[in-house]
Amino acid sequence: MNTHQTYMKRALQIARNGLGLTRPNPMVGAVIVYNNTIIGEGFTSSYGGNHAEVNAIQSVTNKSLLEKSTLYVTLEPCSHNGKTPPCSDLIIHHKIPNIVIGCVDDNPEVAGKGIKKLMGSGCTVTLGILESECKTHHKRFFTFHNKKRPYIILKWAETKDGFIAPVSRDEQKPVWITNQLSRQLVHKWRAEEQAILVGKNTVLQDNPSLTVRDWVGNNPIRVVLDKEEKLSKDFLVFNSEVLTIIIKENTAKSICNKLYKKNINSIIIEGGAKTLQLFIDEGLWDEARVFTGKIEFKNGIKAPRFTGKIISKKNILGDTLRRYKLITTLHSL
C-alpha cells in the first residue's frame, strides 16, 4: 500500500463515524497531512452542519502548515452553496496545495466542478485513490443520484426449514426466529439507514414499532404500504416517536419513485414475504441480509425466492447471517 492509499484508507475509516447521521448528505472523511504526519482529520457532521473538509481544517492547530500540506478526501469537495458554503472555496482560501480525491461526486450540482475550481486555483489534484473502496463507501449517495432511488437493503429471518413466519399465531406480536443479539444488530442497522419499510400485513400481524430501542441512534423514517389506507392509527407505527409515511403504490418502481421524491437515500425493507418478493421480482434491491435461525416451523410462509451473490457469512451465537448483493440486471439499472 503506497502513501496515498494509506491516508485515504484512514479517511475512509473516520468517514464511517458519520453513518446514519449525515443523511441525505454523503458521509465523507478528510485527512490533512504535513511532512508525513496527520495534522488534521474530520468527517461530515449531522445534516446542516460542517462538511468533512471544514472539520478537518478546523482541527489543525497551526493553520500556517496548511500551505504545505496535502488534503485527502473520500469524495470530491463541493463547489456550490447549500446548507454550508463551498468546501472548495475554503480549501483555496487556506492555500492547501495538494488535494487527493477518492472519487468524483456524481451530484449534478458538483460533478467535477469542485475539481475544476481547485485546479483553476493552482492546486495539484490527484484522482481515483482507492476509488472502488470510496465508491462502495458512498453507495447510498451514488445510488440515489445515479439510479434516482434509495439504496435498498432487504432483511429477513428464516427458519432452518425455510419459513419466514407461521401460518397463524395466537397473539398480535412477532414470532422470533433469531436470538437477542441478532435482533440487536438489526436495530443497529436501522440507525444506519434513513428509512424502514413494511407492508400492511406486517403491521396487522406483528404491530411493530420499527424503532432502534435496542441501540443508540436515530430512529429511521417509517414507511408503510397501505394502498387503501385502512390501518388504524392505534398501531405502534403511528406513535409520535418518529415520522411515518403511508404509501399507496403497489409496484416496487412506483414505491421507489415516491421515496426518491421524498429525498430518502437509503431504506431497509423489513416487510413480510409478499413485500420483499415485490422488490426482488422487479430487481430493485442492492443488498440482502438474511438470518437463518436454529428453530423449525415444519409449516408456514415460505421465505422469499431470490438470486444474489453471497458476500459474507457470519455466525451469531448459533444464528447464521448471510449477506448478498444483487447480480446486476437491466431491471436494477
Helices and strands as residue ranges (DSSP letters): H 3-15, G 16-18, E 29-34, E 37-43, H 52-59, G 63-68, E 70-75, H 87-93, E 98-103, H 113-120, E 124-127, H 131-137, H 139-147, E 151-158, E 163-165, H 180-192, E 195-199, H 200-206, E 221-225, G 236-238, E 244-247, H 252-261, E 266-269, H 273-281, E 287-292, E 301-302, E 308-316, E 319-326, G 330-332
